[in-house]
Amino acid sequence: MKKLFTILLLLIFVCISNAQHLRLVKDIDPGFSLASSTLLYSFDNKVLLKFTKGVASVLYVSDGTEANTKAIANSPTGLSNYGLRSFINAANGNVYFCQDHYADNKTYLYKLDKNTFDLEEIITLNGVNKISDILFYNNALYFLQDDDLMKYTGNGSSELIKHFGDFGSSTLINYKGKIYAIASTPTFPVNHALYESDGTTQGTKLIKILFEPHASVNPASSHIFNDILYLATDEQQLFRTDGTPEGTYKLLDINEGTENRLEMLELQGNIFFTACTDPTQQYYTRLYKTDGSLSGTSEVSFSFPLTTITGISKIRDSLYIKTSEALYSWDGDSESLSPIHTAYSMLGVFSDSLVCLNSSRYVFMYKDGFFNEKKVNGRHFEYANFKPAGNKLFFVGEEENGGIGEELYVMDGFETNKIIKNDPIPVTVYPNPTSGIINFRREFNGRVASIYDIMRNRVGNIKIANDQIDISNFEGGVYFMSISNNSYNYYGKIILNK
């Protein structure tokens, strides 16, 4: 019996180990050069990836099987690193993206069918950089074309929703049930401004003028936390907005060209982000903290200065910081950092683990104080990047195995705890009905509960402390509550008896 139990344990161990190992999906092409691959976008347990050789590029799609890993677009010339952008996974499950094709001087808007992987050109425009951003809103596809907000109407046609100024537009975001856009003003002096739209000409209005534009405008990096929209623009500014003119203003000056490296996440009710702010040290990235206000935005101080921060990630209630010298963990409050290791490069988070490469370029998963090695055929990578897609981790790079080319790997068997923010989770509070005090599970401490009345108007933001909040100062009635962070949205209904 004891021997049988031992065998059973070994079988379980083997199954778990196999489920968590990287397996080869496809050797793409021996002709592609080192470090030429880019994992572009993940959707529905699938990924889009691009391989380049000189000026030639091939776009692939994969669901983690060799049979369904195939090229869907081939560009012999002109498809640069900036030639593919503005990917969206629409409500119908299909993927839309924009491509600049320099060889024939055209801009294409594509639809990728989620089931067949067929690629359809739905919009073709003369000239490159003609479309700056795209958005799926109210079951319709909208895009910024030069200075115009356009709506795709089918069969290769579109209609004009709003003509902005003549200095370009850059960004579309779905925020508070409306379209928010950054576009230029129609009159001199030309500036870029924040606009709000319900998708109609009559329902499009200017919120506030933001900044003087550069010669070219790229889409802003956007983040939404605690009902506040943060926008990092290539005009060297970090903005915040709550959708009102008075609630729209600059929080911080950032260095030019660093907006896409601004990472932002929520930890225990606080918002942390990385930013480059010192013009004399162009790429020196620091860690900042904000509560959404100008006075509440400041650099985080530690007991010893950090060198350049190369990435931040969050697992549960810990923040992980990778610098040019070491990997650290932090509780988000104290001045002291806990060093983890100097030889590991953090790539990101997958299934409650850090994905890392050590100095020898082997793959490791770090969790609960341990690094677990995930070798690929016993060899290490010369170059690698990764992207989670549902419960799969896609990994692409070039192994040091005689130079047979770049390869796509996948690690599955995990269930991630990533939940789409549009799919909220009900949370139980007690007592309910209540006379004012509401109790929570302990893991909610430090988060902010937004309280809404029966008309869905927000009436307060209360930070959860000591496992509870107090709403006894509100009038009696029915209220709704929302608690959010960068991965989850919780909601609940509260009855206040007074």
Buried (B, 14 or more C-beta within 10 A) or exposed (E): EEEEEEEEEEEEEEEEEEEBBBEEBBBBBEEBBEBBBBBBBBBBBBBBBBBBEEEBBBBBBBBBEEEEBEEBBEBEEBBBEEBBBBBBBBEEEBBBBBBBBBEEEBBBBBBBBBEEBEBEEBBBBEEBBBBBBBBBBEEBBBBBBBBBBBBBEEEEEBEEBBBBBEBBBBBBBBBEEBBBBBBBBBEEEBBBBBBBBBBEBEEBEBBBBBBEBBEEBBBBBBBBBBBBBBBBBBBBBBBBBBBEEEBBEBBBEBBEEBBEBBBBBBBBBBBBBBBBBEEEEEEBBBBBBBBBEEEEBEEBEBEEEBEBBBBBBBBEEBBBBBBEEBBBBBEBEEEEBEEBBEEBBBBBBBBBBBBBBBEEBBBBBBEEEEBEEBEBEEEBBBBBBBBBBBBBBBBBBBBEBEEEBBBBBBBBBBEBEBEEEEEBEEBEBEEBEBEBEBBBEEEBBBBBBBBBBEEEEEBBBBBBBEEBBEBEEBEEEEBBBBBBBBBBBBBBEBEBEE
